[in-house]
Amino acid sequence: MGVEITEPEISEAEYAEMERFVFEYLSASVEKEDDGGRMRWYPWHSAEYRHNHIRNVAELAADIAQAEGANVDVTRTAAIFHDVAKLETAQDRHAEAGARIAREYLAAQGDYPSSFVDQVCRAVENHSYQGPVTDLPLETQCLIEADLLDKVGANGTALMLLRMGYESRVHMDADEMVSRVLERGVDAAERVESQTATDIAHRRLKRVKWFREWLEDEIAGMGE
């Protein structure tokens, strides 16, 4: 079971303020780069893309937490902060930096109990853990599962096809790109442990498989 925190639930207004802070932090991370932003032309490294990913993960993580009996407030708050340092810090340090930013925000912006803050920050710090997700508290597991699932399914397919344009690929490469999404989805389905996340993974995998079949049916020579 997840951690038990008996204090009042976080309001939607508080969540909205957290999201606003994170978006502004991401935007400032891009703007302060001397060259106009690290790979600013590439959508994966924009504040807009990263913030949208965070919102997707927060929604998914909250749904998984609710279904699996984890603490939704801990999980959702951690999800909102999990990539806050992504655009200013190296990949192998962004989780630790994000936990620090989350702690500073929660300490300054509200009267949150220390038990809640500690659980949130541990989840943020451990969200890049590569071992079995069951090694970690349920709230962290829900966050990791949501993070894995965001790039699977229709959203993952759209992102991969968008990437084709930035790589100057033609539409005949679409099956290769969609196959990458499918492979990523299979990997995610193998790593998630909760029944809720497993069900989401399989639903999203079906969508990708259908789309690949439609491509093969409509584009000559594809799939051969």
Secondary structure, DSSP 8 states (H G I E B T S, - for coil): ------S----HHHHHHHHHHHHHHHHHHHHTSTTSSTTTTSGGGSHHHHHHHHHHHHHHHHHHHHHHT--HHHHHHHHHHTTTTTTTS-GGGHHHHHHHHHHHHHHHHS---HHHHHHHHHHHHTTT--S-GGGS-HHHHHHHHHHHHTTSSHHHHHHHHHHHHHTT--GGGHHHHHHHHHHHHHHHHHH--SHHHHHHHHHHHHHHHHHHHHHHHHSTTTT-
